[in-house]
Amino acid sequence: MIVHSREPYNAEPPRQALADNTITSFESFYSRNHGPVPELDADTWQLEVGGLVERPLILSLRELHDRFEQCDVTATLQCAGNRRAGLMEVRDIPGENPWGPCATATAVWSGVRLADVLAEAGLLPEAAHTAFAAADVSQAAEPPQPFGGSIPVAKALSGEVLLAWGMNGRPLPRVHGAPLRAVVPGWIGARSVKWLRQITALSEPSANYFQAVDYQILPAEADPHRARPGDGISLGPVALNCDILRPDGATPLPPGPVEVTGYAFAGDDRIVARLDVSVDDGRTWIQAELDEPQSPWAWQHWRTTIELSPGETVVTARAWDSTGALQPESPAALWNPKGYDNNSWARLRLTCRP
């Protein structure tokens, strides 16, 4: 893993670790944390469900297993800071981790539908948002507080949103949120809150620091240390994105044909419809072979073959989604003081030696 910080632990795999499988192993799944990883006892852990509900609930892990239908969802999670390093090349972003293109991964998540738990609790008509509160405490918050966030009730009641205790057919690892985490497919990873303690139905979005202040797209001229609720655009659905996984650009290649592979992810309920590759800075494009999505909530891998000549070649990739939207060309137009949502064209420099 490429470790960006050890406390809290934040790390992503190298490009090639994601290239061979559309389902990501535990060992290669990126880790984004805002505080120390908590130690929770699954036998004594409880989930509180309250707020604007008719019947507040307190549920053990066993009760979640026994009282609700279990299901699996294949979904990609992607950090809002994925590919931040590309924005840092435009202009420095002090105090933020320099995430590369691999703060994203896909797993088969097992658990129960959030919608079923909310139905059991009985949402009141005025409930418009569902807030998650975690057990980990972050010193980055002002003041320090447990990590949290919220999603609109319309998303919470969608059948794909899970309260997950399993990952890739095995118990959820501690670093990925055991004993229970939210999985909000198609939305930024920050909304898939780990180490869940509470779910609260609210009339307004959560006032938690990581919902109201931190995960916002701020104007380029803003001071992120003085940001207040409402100063920026609160992040939700993932933006259309792609990148190159193999070759990784680190090792010189011989001249001749080389297969280029990567991932593309549309976010929300969209899919990737086309992936283009260029070796002449976008003057001409090759349409890559694109995998069918494993689910509406999962990335798609792609591949094509290019011809390398001695010297340097910059490979560029861009994705189109099912609405006809195209990724923006330049990271310069996307720069923001928190370094979120870099979904500009992916570029990778390859060196070819005879």
N, C-alpha and C positions, 0 to 999 in steps of 0.2 A: 504493500500500500504506500501511496504518497501521502505522508503525514503532514498536514498543515498546522496542527496544534495538538499538543498532548493533553492539556487540561484547560478547557474541555477537549475531548478527543474528536478531531475532525480529520478525515482521511478519504481519499478516493483511489481507485485502482489505476494502474497504467492502462493505456488505450487497448493493448492487445488482450488484456484480461476479459474484456467485454465482447471480443470479436467472434468467438466461436459458438456461443450459446445465447439464445434469445431469453432464456431464464438464467438469472444471475445467481451464482453460488453465494453462500453466507460469506465466504472468505473474500469475495470480490465486490460485495455490495457496499457502496459508499456509506460513510457514517457522518452524520451532521448532528452535533450536540451543542447546547447552549450553557450547560452546567455539568457537574460531575454525574456520571451514570449512577442512578440510585440502585440500592440493593433492596428488593421487595420480596417478601415471602408470599408465594402464590397461595399457600394454604390459609393465610389470614387476610390476604388482600380483599378489598371490597370496592365496588363501584357504586357511587351515589348518583342517582338521576333525579333532578329536581328543577326548581324554577317554575315556569309557567306550564305546569302539568296538573292533571287532576289527581294522580296517584304517585307521589314520590316513591322511588324504589331504592333499596339497598341490596345489591346482588353480589354474591360470591362468584368465583370463577366456575365452580361446580353448578351453580344455579343458571349461569349463562349457558353452559353446556346442556343442561337438562330441560330448560324451559323454552328454548328457542331453536328454530330450525337452523342447522349448520349448513354453510355453503362455502364455495371457493370462488375467488375472483383473481384472474391474472391481470396485474396492473403494474404500470411503470410509475415509479416515484422519481421526481427530479427536483433538486434543490433550486431555489430561486436565484442562487448565486452561481449556478452552473455556467462555465465559460467566462467567469469574471476576469480571468487573466487577459482575455482579449480586450476588455474595456480598460484594464490597467495599462495596456500598451498605448492607449490613446492618451490617458491622463491618470496619474496615480490616485489610488483610493486607499488612504491610510486607515489602518486598523481593521481591515477586512481580509479574510482568507483568499489567497489567489487561486481559486478553484479553476481547474482545467475543464476538459469536456466530459469528464467521467463522474461528475456528481449526479449521476442518474443510473438507474438499474431497474430490473423487472423481476418480480417474484409471483408465485402463486400463493395468495393469502387465504387463510382459513379462519373462519369465525362465524359470527352471526350478523345479520343485517341491522344497522343502526335503526332503520325504519321500524323493524319489529319491536325493538326495545322501546322506542318512542311511542309506538302504538299501545304497548302495555301500560306505559305511564300516562297516556292520554293527553296529547298536546292541547292546550287551550287556544282559542281562536287568535288571541293576540300574540302568540309565539311566532316570531319571524326569523329567529336565528338560533342555532344550536352551538353552545360554547363547550370547549374541551379544556380541562385543567389537568396538568400532569404532576408527577411527584418530584421531578428534578427542579432545583432552584438555580436560577441564573443570576450571576453578579452583573451581567451586562444590562439587565433591566434597571430602570430608574423609577422607584427603588428596587432592590433585588426582590425577585418574586418567582413563583413557579412558572414554567413555560405554559403557554396556552394559546388559544385562538378560537375562531368560530367560523361557521359556514352558514349560508342561508338555509332555512328550513326546506325549501324546495330541493336543494342538493341533498340535505340530510335524509330526506324521504325517498331519494332515488335508491333503487335496489342494489346498486354497486357499492355503496358506502358501507364498510364493514367495521365491526369491532373485532379485531383479529388477535388470535392467540397462536396461530400457526403460520409457518413460512416454508414454502417448498416441501410440504409434507412432513415437517418436523416441528417441534415446539419452537415458538418464537425465541430467538436468542436475547439475552439480557441487553446487549448493546443496541438491539433493534426494537426494544420497547416492552419486553416481557414484564409482567404476565399478560398485559393487554394494551393494544394500541389502536388508534383510529387509522383507517386506510381510506383516503378520499381520492379515488381515481380521477385523473385528469387535472387535478389541482396541485399547486406547489407543495413540495414535501413538508413545509412548515405547518400545513393544515392537517397532516396525518400525524397527530400528536401522539407521542410515545408515553409509556408508563401512566396510562390513564387512571385518574382518581375520581373525577367528577364530570358529569354531562349536565349542562344547565340550559333550559329553554329560556330565551330572552326575547324582548321586544326590539332590542337594538343589538348591533354587533358587540362582541366582547370588548371590554375595556382593558383587557390584558395588554401589557406593553408590546408583545410580539404580534398582536393583531392591530392595535390602535396606532402604534408609533413605528415599530421597527420595519416590518415588511411592507414598506410603501415605496413606490417610485416617486422620488422627489425631483423638483426642478433642478437643472444642472447647477444653478447658482446657489442652491439652498445649503445651509450648514446642517449636516445630519445630527450633530450633537445638540442642536436646538429644535429639532423637529417636534411637532405637537400633533395630536390627533387631527386628521383632516388636512394636514399640510400637503400630503401627496395622494397618490392613487393606491388604494389598498389592493394587494395582490391576491388573486384567486386562481382562475384557470391558467394552466401552463401555456406559454406562447409556443407557436410552431418553431421547431428547432431541429438541427441535425449536426452531425460531425463525423470525422473520419477516424476509424479505429485501427485499420491496417492498410499499408505500412504505418509505422508510428513516427517516421521522420528522424529517428535517432540513429539509424544504421544506414550507411551508404548501400545503394543497390546496384546490381549490374544492369547494363543497357538491355533493352528488349521489352517484351510484354510483362506487365505486373498487374495483379488483381488488386483493386482498391475496394475496401469494404467499410461500412459504417452503420450508424443508426439514424433513424429519423423518428420524431415524435410530434404529433399534432396537438396533444392536450385536449382538455375538456371532452366533448363527445365527438370530436372530429377524427378523421384518419388522414394519413399521408397519401396523396393521390399520385405524386410524381417526384422523382429525385433526379436532378441533373448534375453532371460533373463536367468541369472545364479544366483544361491544362494551358490555356492561353489568356488567363485573366478575364474570362467571361465573354470573349469575342465569339467563341463557338462552344456548343454544349453537346455532351453525350447523355442520352437518357439511360439511367442505370436500371438494372433489374431490381425490383422492389418486392420484398416478401409481403404476402397477405398478413394482415394483423391477426395475432392469436386471439385477441379480444378487442372490443372497441376502446379499451383503456390501456393498451400495450403499445410499445414502440414497434417499429418495423426495421429490420435490417435490410441493407441494400448492397449491391456489388456491381462492379464493371471492370473492364480491362483497359488499361492505357498503355501506350508505347513510350518508353523512356529513352531519351538520348543522353549522351554524356553531358554533365553539367548539372544545373539546378532547375527543377520544375516545381512550380507552385500549383498544387491540386486544389480546386475550389469546388465545393458542393453546396447545393441549395435545394430546398424542399418546397413543394406546393401542397396545400391541404385540400380536403374535399369541398371546401367553400370556394376554391380558386385563389385563395390567398397565397402570397409568396413571401419568403423571408426577406427582410431588408438587406441591402447590399453591404452597408458600412457600419462598423461598430461606433464610429465617431458620432453618428446621428443618434445613437442609443445611450451614450454615456450618461450616467447618473451617479450621484455621490455615494450611493450604497452599492453600486455595481450589480444591480439586479437585471434579469431578463435580457441578457445578451443573446439574441437569436439572429445575429447577422450571419451572412454566408460563412461557412466553415472554410478555412484555408490552412494548408499544410505544405511546408517546403520539403521536397525530397531531393537528395543528392545522388547522382548517378556517376559511377566511376567504371571505366572499362576494365 
